[in-house]
Amino acid sequence: MKEKKQKLVIFEEDELLISVWRDFFSENYNLSFLDFNSNAENIEKYINKKTIFICNQAVKDNVIHTLKENKIFYLIDTDRNLKHKNLLTNQTKYFEKPIYLKKLNTEIVNLTSSQYFKRSEQIKIKNHFLYPFEKKLSSIPYKEYVSLTDKEVSILIKLNEFNIIGKNDLLIDVWGYNSGTKTSTVETHIHRLRKKLCKFSNSKLEILTNKNGYSIK
């Protein structure tokens, strides 16, 4: 069963811009829109560690203070004073205009992968441990390990969550691309990941291909 969509809360009042956001993001994200005058109490129901907020200079300071402990994407308007900059944390991403939605989407996907994991967190995958924060996969009995990229970490997490996951699902979940995009990107990354997994001399971890997608053995 597919997991719930990533929550995305966007501060926007312009109907035309809201429609653009919907057209680009609604397929892959659970969207909510708030106006610039929202107070802290209005946004409390949206706050959890896996909600991403997109805001700009028009959002009030007290809202920014409330969002401070969350993962925030902050869109910079280069025509205005950066009045909120000192209120934000190193988890904030800054974007100057013009905003390219495809690039923004890539950053959102990156933010929701290994950065959400605590430094000490580990995930058991067969006879291996995955350390998402450190981007490392280790064999349990023999203490071998390989280094991974952010995308490879995300792929392994998805393979571990589902018995079989399709190429289009990986495109959506790992890259944030819409379904229908060519799957050669997935195939290339799976090929590279398989080569890394072959480095384990005594404890093998295999990615299998079948007509419905990929599975891990």
N, C-alpha and C positions, 0 to 999 in steps of 0.2 A: 504494500500500500504506500502511495506517494505521501511524503511529508507535507505539512502545511507550507504555504508560501511565506517567504520573508516579508516582514512588516516594514512598510516605508511610509513615514509621515512627512508630508510636504506642506510648508507654510506658503500659501499662495492665494491671492484673491482674484486675479485676472482670469476671467472665464476662458479666454483663448489659450492662455498658457496652461491652465488646468487641463484643457482638452488635449494639448500637446503631450503633457505628462502622462495622461491616461493612454493615449495612443501608443506611446513608446514603452511604458512600464507595466500596464495592467495585466498582460498575459503572464508575466513571471513573478509579480509582486502583489501583495495585499496592500492596496493604497488607501490612505486617508489624507484629507486636506483640512488644514486649519487656517484661520485668518490671522493677520498680523497682530491683531489686538487680543489674541488669546492670552488668558492669564495662566499662571502655573497650575491652578486647580483644574482647568479645562484639559490639560495635557497629561495629567497624572495617570489616566486609564490606559494611555499608550506606552507608558514607560516600563520597559523591561530591558534586560541586557542585550536582547537580540532585535530591538527596534532601532531603525536608523532614521534620523531626523535630517531633513534638508531645509535649510532656512537661509535668509539673506538679511541685509542690513535693516530691514523694516521691522524685524522681530524685536520685541521689547526685552530689555536687559534682564528682568526677573525671570523670563522664560529661559533665557540662555543660562542663567544660574541653575535653574531646575534641570536643564539638560546636561549640565556639566559632567555628571558622572556617567553619562551614556555615550555610546558611539555616535558621533555627530558628523554629518557632512555639512560644511558651511560654504555657501556659494558667495564668493566675494564680488561685490559690485564695485568696479574700479572707479566709478564716478563719485563714490561717497567715501566719507571718512570711515576708517576701520575701527569703529568705536567698540566693537565686541571683542576685538582680538585678544586683549589681556584677560578676558573672562574664560577663555576656552583652554582645553587641555591638549596634550600632544596626541590625543586620539582624534583630533579634528583634522579634516582634510579641507584645504583651501583651493578654490577654483576661481580663476579670473574669467571675466567675460571676454569673448563669447564662450558659452558653455556647450561643449559637445557631449550630447547625451550618451553616445556609445562609449566614450572614454569614462564618463561618470559611472555608467553601468559596470564597466570593468573594475573600477575602484570599489564599488559596492560589493561585487562578488569577492574581491580580494579581502575586504574587511570582514566578511562573514565566514571566512574559512579559518585559517590557523590563528588569526589574531583573537578569536573568541576564547581560545583555550588558555587555561592557567599554565604557568611555567612548569608545574609539576605533573600536569595531567598526562595520562597514558591510556591508550586504547589497545585492548588485546585483539589481535587478528590472527587466528589460528595459533601457530607456535611462535608468534612474534608480538612485539610491543611497538606501537606507533606513538611517537612523541610529537604531537602537532606543533607545539610552541617552538621546539628545537628543530623541527623539520628533519626528523631522524626516524628510521625504522631499524629495530634491533631484533635479532633472534634470541629467544629465551634461553635455550640451554647452552649456546656456544658463544654468546656475547659478541657476535659479529654485528656490524651495523652499516647502513648505507645512508647517505645524505639525500634529501629530497627537495624538490621545488614546492612552492605553494600549491601549484596545480596538482602535482603528484600526491601531496598530502590530501587534498580534497577528493581526488579520484579514489584513493584507498579508503577514505571514510565512507564514501558512497557505496563502494563495492562491499564494504563490511556491513552496511546497513540493510542492503537488499540481497536476496538470493540471486536475482538477475536484474541488471539495470541496463536499459537501452541506450544507444548512442545519443539519441535526441534528448533523453533525460539528463545525460551527463553534460551535454551542451548547455542546457538550461541551468542546471544546478551548479556547475563548476565555472562555466564561462559567462552565464547570463545571456546567451544568445537565444533568439527566438527559434522555435521548432521550424524545420524546413531549411536551416542553414546546412551547408555541406559538412559532412561528418569527418572529413579528412583530418581536421584539427584533433579530434578525439583519437583517431587511429594512430596519428603520429606520436601523441603523448603516451598512449598505451604501449606502443612499441618501445619507446625510450624507458618507460617504467619497467617493462619486462626485462630489459637488458640489465637494469640495476638489481632486480630481484634474483637474477641468475648468479650474482656475486656471492650469495649465501652458499657456502660449501656443503653444509650438513643439514640445514633445515630449509627446505624449499617452500616457496610461496608462489603459486602460479595464478595468472589471470587467464581464464578460459574464454574463448569466443564461441557463441552459438547463434542461432538465427534470431534470437530475441535480444541479443546484446552481450554483456560481459558478466562473468561471475568469478569468484575467487576460491581457490582450492589450497 
